[in-house]
């Protein structure tokens, strides 16, 4: 399986580190906005080609599939370009930054028959897989999820602390993780509300946001998001259920008493990004729809679109 990666920043390298652990995978092309960055990452991971334009990778006959870790605003158009070029594609979250674009990506995936997977990593983290397995077995039902997504990003920086060429978004990027996960664990979302704080004068985005969700099962979710938080960073999930309480922090899980739960046997790796990439490769090889295919996560973007309209209306 010959892979091109577009977007060789902090998150792109997380994918490349995960792909190293998957048998029969070769990184053949690295695309990045800066030629020198693309060349350096290509050398580090043994890719024979590097460049600055996605079209360079799409034209190559030694590229079977593409992983997109590019700016949010480019995701939908680039995913469509990949599929129309005959390549399978995994696009990092979010799929798009509008409901209309999300629907168009689905249409093209159905038209081309190519695997189109979206990087909804929470479906693959061992911590959330553990809870999902309990739900599937009838041993746990979500009553409430309380989620905090907190970063300190008053300047436009990436995960490495380097200047970013584009602006991140609490709703279309960071909320997408929880909106999809809540539906995955508790059922289709039937009610959603959102409020946001002041707009940053330079970044032009809300730095704080609060979202309420209700699923068809009756479960509720409260999501707090902030780019103003100067404290513990990341996303923390509290599952309150009928038989237990679980707290998930990325790939780790504890119960309500902060006692660790062993999730090392949940899957073949403890790395959610690697597991996500393993599913992408396996789906292509087996000719099947992956978990977090564009079709399976599409309803998340319907909800985000509705929330965007609410926020715009004030």
Secondary structure as GFF3:
##gff-version 3
##sequence-region A 1 314
A	DSSP	beta_strand	2	6	.	.	.	ID=ss1
A	DSSP	alpha_helix	10	19	.	.	.	ID=ss2
A	DSSP	beta_strand	26	31	.	.	.	ID=ss3
A	DSSP	alpha_helix	35	45	.	.	.	ID=ss4
A	DSSP	beta_strand	49	51	.	.	.	ID=ss5
A	DSSP	alpha_helix	54	58	.	.	.	ID=ss6
A	DSSP	beta_strand	65	68	.	.	.	ID=ss7
A	DSSP	three_ten_helix	72	74	.	.	.	ID=ss8
A	DSSP	alpha_helix	75	84	.	.	.	ID=ss9
A	DSSP	beta_strand	88	92	.	.	.	ID=ss10
A	DSSP	alpha_helix	99	112	.	.	.	ID=ss11
A	DSSP	beta_strand	116	119	.	.	.	ID=ss12
A	DSSP	three_ten_helix	121	123	.	.	.	ID=ss13
A	DSSP	alpha_helix	126	136	.	.	.	ID=ss14
A	DSSP	beta_strand	142	150	.	.	.	ID=ss15
A	DSSP	pi_helix	170	175	.	.	.	ID=ss16
A	DSSP	alpha_helix	176	186	.	.	.	ID=ss17
A	DSSP	beta_strand	189	196	.	.	.	ID=ss18
A	DSSP	beta_strand	208	215	.	.	.	ID=ss19
A	DSSP	beta_strand	220	226	.	.	.	ID=ss20
A	DSSP	beta_strand	234	241	.	.	.	ID=ss21
A	DSSP	beta_strand	245	249	.	.	.	ID=ss22
A	DSSP	beta_strand	252	255	.	.	.	ID=ss23
A	DSSP	alpha_helix	272	286	.	.	.	ID=ss24
A	DSSP	alpha_helix	294	313	.	.	.	ID=ss25
###
